[in-house]
C-alpha cells in the first residue's frame, strides 16, 4: 500500500490495517499504526501514525488514544496480545501540522456501529 506523507489538515475516517513495533536507532521502541483512509478525496490511501515510546508521557498518550478507540490497555504485553483485536477497527482522526512542520494524526474515537474487517494473526514483538 502506498503511504501518504502529505495530507491536508482536517478530519478523516480510517481503518487500522496494521500495527508494527520496531526499535529506533537510538534503542527506543517505535509503534506505527497504518491507517487506510476510507472516505473522501484520499479514499484507500494510507497514512502512518507513529508513537516514539521514549518516555512515560508518550506511553500514556498511546494508552489514551487506545482508550478513545475502545481499548483499555495496561502495557506492552497486553497490547501485543490484543493487537489482532485492534487491527480492523475503524476510527475518526484528525490530521494537522505541528510547530516543526510534521504531519501529526490524532485519534478522536471509533466509528460507531462500524463492522471490523477480519485480519490474519501477525507475528508479535514486545516493546
Secondary structure, 3 states (H helix, E strand, C coil): CCECCCCCCEEEEEEEEEEEEEECCCCCEEEEEEEEECCCCCCCCEEEEEEECCCHHHHHHHHHHHHHCCCCCCCHHHHHHHHHHHCCCEEEEEEEECCCCCEEEEEEEECCCCCCCCCCCCCCCCC
